[in-house]
Amino acid sequence: MPSRPGLPAADIARTVVFAAFIAVLGLFPGIYIGGSGVPIVVQNVGPLLAGGILGARRGTAAVVLFLALTAIGLPLLSGGRGGVGAFLGPSGGFLFGWIVSALVVGLLVARVERPRLVLLLPACLAGLLADYAVGVPWLAAYNGDLRAAAVQSLVFVPGDLAKVVIASLIVVVVRRGMTVNRAR
């Protein structure tokens, strides 16, 4: 099947492979703590990596593809969840936030000439904050209390900060490798 002009087959392949990578991260089961109904998952590092490695356009496309496959019923979310119901529950906002997260990281990383941790940490942190900016208000709408949603979301912060560091390190290594390969 020929690709559209301006969208090389390699770009499509990278996008699809990264959507699959996000699905693989869902093999790690979620941990439910407290009564928010939102699990702690490894999978939310996927959008940070997608934006950081693929860039804003392809990274966001990978996340959208992953979420579309999940919405049609494939059990790709942590714990084998899938279908439209996953988007309508308390964690739905965080899922939609993944799109914004990949976009924000991709846009910020595009401004970094040489991949350095000191520059990529803030980009990944901004991506995480973008996810929270969508997820926390969604959770508040779901449970009817913004303050309670914000407090319930604090349980995610330590693990998510560790994921920001891990994602930043991975992006630095991969982008350096991509730079070396381009130079050859």
C-alpha positions in Angstrom: 0.0 0.0 0.0 1.6 3.3 -1.0 2.0 6.0 1.5 0.7 9.5 1.1 3.1 12.2 -0.1 4.9 13.7 2.8 4.3 10.6 5.0 7.1 8.1 4.3 6.6 4.5 5.0 9.3 4.7 7.7 7.3 7.3 9.6 4.2 5.1 9.5 6.2 2.1 10.6 7.8 4.0 13.5 4.4 5.3 14.6 2.8 1.8 14.5 5.8 0.2 16.3 5.7 2.8 19.1 1.9 2.3 19.5 2.7 -1.4 19.9 5.4 -0.5 22.4 2.9 1.5 24.5 0.7 -1.6 24.4 3.5 -3.8 25.6 4.0 -1.5 28.6 0.4 -2.4 29.5 1.6 -6.0 30.3 2.7 -4.6 33.7 -0.4 -4.7 35.9 -1.8 -1.5 37.4 -1.8 -1.0 41.1 -4.9 0.5 42.7 -4.2 2.6 45.8 -7.0 4.5 47.5 -10.4 5.0 46.2 -9.8 7.1 43.1 -10.3 4.2 40.6 -7.1 5.3 38.7 -4.3 2.7 38.8 -0.6 3.4 39.1 0.8 2.1 35.7 4.1 1.8 33.9 2.3 2.6 30.6 2.1 6.3 31.1 5.8 6.6 30.4 5.0 5.6 26.8 3.7 9.0 25.7 6.8 10.7 27.2 9.0 8.4 25.2 6.9 8.7 22.1 7.1 12.5 22.1 10.8 12.5 23.0 11.9 9.9 20.5 9.5 10.3 17.6 8.8 14.0 17.9 5.5 15.8 18.3 3.7 14.7 15.1 4.7 11.0 15.1 4.7 10.6 18.9 1.2 12.1 19.2 0.1 9.9 16.2 1.4 6.8 18.0 -0.5 7.7 21.2 -3.7 8.4 19.2 -3.4 5.1 17.3 -2.9 3.2 20.6 -5.9 4.9 22.2 -8.1 4.3 19.1 -7.2 0.6 19.2 -8.0 0.6 22.9 -11.4 2.4 22.3 -12.5 -0.2 19.7 -12.1 -2.9 22.4 -8.6 -4.2 22.2 -7.4 -5.0 25.8 -4.3 -2.9 25.6 -4.4 -0.9 28.8 -2.7 -2.1 32.0 -4.7 -5.0 33.5 -6.2 -5.9 30.1 -8.7 -3.1 30.0 -10.1 -1.8 26.7 -13.2 -0.4 25.1 -14.9 2.9 25.4 -15.7 2.3 29.1 -12.0 2.9 30.0 -12.3 6.4 28.6 -15.5 7.2 30.5 -14.3 6.2 33.9 -12.1 8.0 36.4 -8.8 7.4 34.5 -10.2 8.6 31.1 -8.8 12.1 31.5 -5.3 10.7 32.1 -5.7 8.6 28.9 -6.7 11.7 26.9 -3.9 13.5 28.6 -1.4 11.1 27.1 -2.1 12.8 23.7 -1.2 16.2 25.1 1.7 14.7 27.0 3.3 13.3 23.8 2.7 16.5 21.9 4.2 18.7 24.6 7.3 16.6 25.0 7.7 16.4 21.2 7.4 20.1 20.8 9.9 20.8 23.5 12.4 18.2 22.5 12.4 19.6 18.9 14.0 22.7 20.3 16.9 20.8 21.8 19.9 20.7 19.4 22.0 18.2 21.4 20.3 15.7 23.6 21.3 16.5 27.2 19.6 15.3 30.4 19.4 18.8 31.8 17.2 19.9 28.8 15.2 16.7 28.4 14.2 16.4 32.1 12.1 19.6 31.9 10.5 18.5 28.6 9.4 15.2 30.1 8.2 16.9 33.3 6.2 19.3 31.2 4.6 16.3 29.4 3.7 14.8 32.8 2.2 18.0 33.9 0.2 18.2 30.7 -1.2 14.8 31.5 -2.2 15.9 35.0 -3.7 19.1 33.6 -6.2 16.9 31.7 -6.5 14.0 34.1 -7.1 15.7 37.4 -10.0 17.9 36.3 -11.5 14.8 34.6 -11.2 12.9 37.9 -12.8 15.9 39.6 -15.7 15.9 37.2 -16.1 12.1 37.8 -16.1 12.3 41.6 -17.5 15.8 42.0 -14.6 17.4 44.0 -11.5 19.1 42.5 -9.7 19.2 45.8 -10.3 15.5 46.5 -9.1 14.7 42.9 -5.9 16.7 43.4 -5.2 15.0 46.7 -6.0 11.6 45.3 -3.5 12.2 42.5 -0.7 12.9 44.9 -0.2 9.2 45.2 1.1 9.1 41.6 3.7 11.9 42.0 6.7 9.9 43.3 6.4 7.2 40.7 5.7 9.6 37.9 8.7 11.7 38.8 10.8 8.5 38.7 9.3 7.8 35.2 10.2 11.3 34.1 13.8 10.7 35.0 13.8 7.2 33.3 12.1 8.5 30.2 14.6 11.4 30.0 17.6 9.1 30.3 16.2 6.8 27.6 15.4 9.7 25.3 18.9 11.1 25.7 20.5 7.8 24.8 18.2 7.1 21.8 18.4 10.6 20.4 22.2 10.5 20.7 22.2 7.2 18.8 19.9 8.7 16.2 22.3 11.6 15.8 25.3 9.3 15.4 23.4 7.2 12.8 22.5 10.3 10.8 26.2 11.4 10.7 27.3 8.1 9.1 
